[in-house]
Amino acid sequence: MTGTTESYEVVVIGGGAAGLSAALVLGRARRRTLVVDAGEPRNAPAAHMQGYLTRDGMSPAEFLATGREEIARYGVRLVRDRAVDVTRGEDDFAVELASGGTVRARRLVVTTGLADELPKVPGVAERFGRDVLHCPYCHGWEVRDQAFGVLATGPQSVHQALIVTQWSKDVTFFLHQVAEEDLSDDDLRRLAAAGVEVVPGEVEGLVVENDRLTGVRLADGTVHDREVVFTAPRAVPRTGLLERLGAELNETPFGAYAVVDATGLTTVPGVWAAGNAAGFAEQVVNAASGGYRAGATINGELLMTDLDAAVQV
């Protein structure tokens, strides 16, 4: 799209579950819609996604490929590009693309998601999505009853260590760079009641043998045999475009996310957000639902806007 300017009724920025779902609704509503997809889905490291009724076990790549085929059937255009800037005009928005082109839209749906910043422990990034995991609801069943380790990234990791005991009773909580005195008395009592072993000391790295996680090595050289490690990455919301538009953000322990109403409408008129652009805990099924609500709301809002304008003529 280098050097071109095209106009659409709706531009969806982000081609994950939320963006594709919004685009599907809009395409079926006969709205001229463009999806700008940078191709960086958060769940790309995972071999499968779980907990999505009728799609349980499907690979994220297959899910997205199917979604792209579906929106194409309704005339929705998808471009592999990155939205690098957005400005608000009198009655529309201009979206600047990395390729050099600009697209204009009456309404925007921002589904740019977030990035997971992993602990800088050797082996964690390389094993992430395989036997280094972050969400027991996503992966707990597949690794049930194995020897779990939980690598702390902050005092809030206590919650993760407790939750994973639903899938395994063999859980070791590695405090890593978290001081034991940072844990409350209630934390320690609950960990003890759940049978979680608490291990202080910095983690030096993971032990991998024959492409399989076998242990966690501490800085003092001690190795604890483990088959799976759970850890909570630091969430980095991709809110740059929303901030440029002046959208209000809500600070949470997991980053700042767009303030939205029940339909996904942000504090900027004409701009909706869905998926992880609107919250940390949005799983694929939630993101698809949010995109659907945004798409349906936008179609109705555009229709009423145009009818009101016609009445005033």
C-alpha positions in Angstrom: 0.0 0.0 0.0 3.0 2.2 -0.5 2.1 5.8 -1.3 -1.6 5.2 -1.4 -4.6 6.6 0.5 -7.7 4.5 0.7 -10.9 5.0 2.6 -12.9 2.5 4.6 -15.9 2.6 6.9 -13.9 0.6 9.5 -10.2 -0.1 9.9 -9.4 -2.9 12.4 -5.8 -2.6 13.7 -4.7 -6.1 14.7 -5.5 -9.4 13.1 -5.8 -11.7 16.1 -9.0 -13.3 17.5 -10.6 -9.9 18.5 -9.7 -8.2 15.3 -10.9 -11.0 13.0 -14.1 -11.4 15.0 -14.9 -7.7 14.6 -14.1 -7.9 10.9 -16.3 -10.9 10.4 -19.3 -9.2 11.9 -18.6 -6.0 10.0 -18.1 -7.9 6.7 -21.4 -9.7 7.1 -23.0 -6.3 7.8 -21.7 -5.2 4.4 -19.3 -2.6 5.8 -16.2 -1.8 3.8 -13.6 -3.0 6.3 -9.8 -3.3 6.3 -7.8 -5.4 8.8 -4.2 -4.3 9.3 -2.2 -7.2 10.7 1.4 -7.0 11.8 1.5 -10.8 12.3 2.6 -10.9 16.0 -0.1 -12.9 17.8 0.6 -13.2 21.6 -0.1 -17.0 21.6 2.2 -17.8 18.7 4.6 -19.8 20.9 1.8 -22.2 21.9 1.3 -25.4 19.9 -2.4 -25.5 20.8 -5.0 -23.4 22.4 -7.4 -24.8 24.9 -10.7 -23.8 26.6 -12.4 -22.5 23.5 -15.5 -24.5 23.0 -15.4 -26.4 19.6 -11.8 -25.2 19.0 -10.1 -26.9 22.0 -6.7 -28.2 20.8 -6.6 -26.2 17.6 -3.3 -24.6 16.8 -3.3 -20.8 17.0 -1.9 -20.7 13.4 -4.8 -22.8 12.1 -7.3 -20.7 14.0 -6.0 -17.5 12.5 -5.8 -19.0 9.0 -9.4 -20.1 9.2 -10.5 -16.7 10.5 -8.7 -15.0 7.5 -10.5 -17.2 5.1 -13.9 -16.5 6.7 -13.5 -12.7 6.6 -12.4 -12.8 3.0 -15.7 -14.5 2.0 -17.5 -11.3 3.0 -15.2 -8.9 1.2 -13.1 -7.8 4.1 -9.5 -6.9 3.0 -6.5 -7.9 5.1 -3.1 -6.4 4.6 0.1 -7.6 6.3 1.4 -4.3 7.6 1.9 -2.3 10.7 0.0 0.8 11.8 2.7 3.2 13.0 0.6 6.3 13.6 -3.0 7.4 13.8 -4.5 10.9 13.8 -8.1 12.0 14.3 -9.7 14.3 11.7 -13.0 16.2 11.8 -15.1 13.1 10.9 -12.6 10.3 10.3 -9.2 8.9 11.2 -6.0 8.6 9.2 -3.9 5.5 9.9 -0.3 5.6 8.7 1.2 2.3 7.7 4.8 1.1 7.9 4.8 0.5 4.2 4.3 4.2 3.6 0.6 4.1 2.7 -2.3 5.8 4.6 -5.8 4.6 5.1 -8.7 6.5 6.3 -11.7 5.2 8.3 -14.9 6.5 9.9 -14.4 4.1 12.8 -11.4 2.3 14.3 -11.1 -1.0 16.2 -7.8 -1.3 18.0 -6.9 -4.9 18.9 -3.1 -4.6 19.1 -2.9 -6.8 22.2 0.2 -7.1 24.4 3.7 -8.6 24.5 4.9 -10.9 27.2 8.3 -9.9 28.7 9.8 -13.1 30.1 12.1 -13.4 33.1 15.7 -13.1 32.0 16.6 -16.6 33.1 18.6 -18.8 30.6 16.3 -21.4 29.0 13.0 -19.6 29.8 12.5 -17.9 26.5 13.6 -20.9 24.5 11.2 -23.3 26.3 8.2 -20.8 26.5 5.0 -22.4 25.2 6.4 -25.9 25.5 7.4 -26.8 29.1 7.7 -23.2 30.4 4.1 -22.0 30.7 2.2 -19.1 32.1 -1.5 -20.1 32.2 -2.7 -23.3 33.9 -6.2 -22.8 32.3 -4.5 -22.9 28.9 -2.0 -25.7 29.6 -2.7 -27.3 33.0 -4.6 -30.3 31.7 -1.8 -31.2 29.3 0.9 -31.3 32.0 -1.3 -32.5 34.9 0.4 -34.5 37.7 3.9 -33.7 36.5 6.5 -32.1 38.8 5.8 -28.3 38.6 8.1 -25.4 39.4 6.8 -21.9 39.7 9.4 -19.2 39.0 8.5 -16.0 40.9 8.5 -12.7 39.2 7.0 -10.8 42.1 5.1 -11.4 45.3 1.9 -11.8 43.2 3.4 -15.1 41.9 2.2 -16.7 45.1 -1.3 -16.8 43.6 0.1 -18.6 40.6 1.9 -21.2 42.8 -1.4 -21.8 44.6 -3.6 -22.0 41.5 -1.4 -24.6 39.8 -1.9 -27.1 42.7 -5.2 -27.8 41.1 -3.3 -29.6 38.3 -0.4 -31.1 40.3 0.3 -31.7 44.0 4.0 -31.7 43.3 4.8 -28.0 43.2 8.0 -26.1 44.1 7.9 -22.3 44.4 11.2 -20.8 43.4 11.5 -17.3 44.9 14.3 -16.3 42.6 14.7 -12.5 43.2 11.8 -12.2 45.5 12.8 -12.0 49.2 11.0 -14.4 51.5 10.1 -11.5 53.8 8.1 -10.0 51.0 5.6 -12.8 51.4 2.8 -12.2 53.9 2.0 -14.6 56.7 -1.2 -15.5 54.9 0.9 -16.3 51.8 3.1 -18.6 53.7 0.2 -20.3 55.5 -1.6 -20.9 52.2 1.5 -22.3 50.5 2.1 -24.7 53.4 -1.6 -25.8 53.4 -1.4 -26.5 49.7 1.8 -28.5 50.1 3.9 -26.1 48.0 7.7 -26.2 48.8 9.1 -22.7 49.0 12.8 -22.5 47.8 14.7 -19.2 48.3 17.6 -18.2 46.2 18.2 -16.9 42.7 17.5 -19.3 39.8 20.5 -19.5 37.5 18.9 -21.4 34.6 16.9 -24.4 33.5 18.3 -27.9 32.9 17.3 -29.4 29.6 18.1 -32.9 28.4 17.2 -34.4 25.1 15.0 -31.4 24.3 13.1 -31.9 27.6 13.0 -29.8 30.7 14.4 -31.8 33.6 15.3 -29.4 36.3 15.8 -25.9 37.7 19.3 -24.9 38.7 19.9 -22.3 41.5 22.9 -20.0 41.6 24.5 -22.1 44.3 24.5 -25.1 41.9 21.6 -26.9 43.5 19.4 -28.6 41.0 15.7 -29.4 41.7 14.2 -32.0 39.4 11.2 -30.4 37.6 9.3 -31.3 34.4 7.3 -28.1 33.9 7.9 -24.5 35.0 5.1 -21.9 35.3 6.0 -18.2 35.4 4.2 -14.9 35.0 5.7 -12.7 32.2 5.5 -9.0 32.6 2.7 -7.8 30.4 3.6 -4.9 28.0 0.3 -3.6 26.5 0.6 -2.2 23.0 -1.3 1.0 23.7 0.8 3.4 21.7 -1.9 4.1 19.0 -4.6 4.6 21.7 -2.4 7.0 23.6 -1.7 9.0 20.5 -5.5 9.4 20.1 -5.8 10.5 23.7 -7.6 7.5 25.0 -7.9 7.2 28.8 -6.0 4.2 30.2 -6.6 2.3 33.4 -3.5 1.4 35.5 -3.6 -2.2 36.8 -1.0 -4.5 38.4 -0.6 -6.0 34.9 -0.1 -2.8 32.9 -2.3 0.1 31.6 -5.2 -0.8 29.4 -7.8 1.2 27.5 -10.8 2.3 29.5 -13.8 0.9 27.6 -17.6 0.5 28.1 -19.5 -2.8 27.7 -19.2 -2.7 23.9 -15.5 -1.9 23.8 -15.9 1.9 23.1 -12.9 3.8 24.4 -13.0 7.4 25.8 -12.3 8.6 22.2 -15.5 8.8 20.1 -15.3 6.4 17.2 -12.6 4.2 18.6 -13.2 0.8 20.0 -10.7 -1.6 21.7 -11.0 -5.4 22.2 -8.9 -8.3 23.3 -5.7 -7.7 25.3 -5.8 -4.0 24.2 -8.7 -3.8 26.7 -7.5 -6.1 29.4 -4.8 -8.5 30.6 -6.9 -11.6 31.2 -8.7 -11.8 27.8 -8.3 -15.4 26.5 -8.9 -16.2 22.8 -12.6 -16.9 23.4 -13.0 -13.6 25.4 -11.2 -11.7 22.7 -13.4 -13.1 20.0 -16.5 -12.2 22.0 -15.2 -8.6 22.5 -14.5 -8.2 18.9 -18.0 -9.4 18.0 -19.6 -6.9 20.4 -17.5 -4.1 19.0 -18.3 -5.0 15.4 -22.0 -5.2 16.0 -22.1 -1.9 17.9 -20.1 -0.1 15.2 -22.5 -1.2 12.5 -25.5 0.0 14.4 -23.8 3.3 15.4 -22.8 4.0 11.7 -26.3 3.2 10.6 -28.0 5.6 13.1 -25.4 8.3 12.4 -26.2 8.2 8.7 -29.9 8.1 9.2 -29.8 11.1 11.5 -27.7 13.0 9.0 -30.2 12.2 6.3 -33.1 13.4 8.4 -31.3 16.8 8.9 -30.9 17.4 5.2 
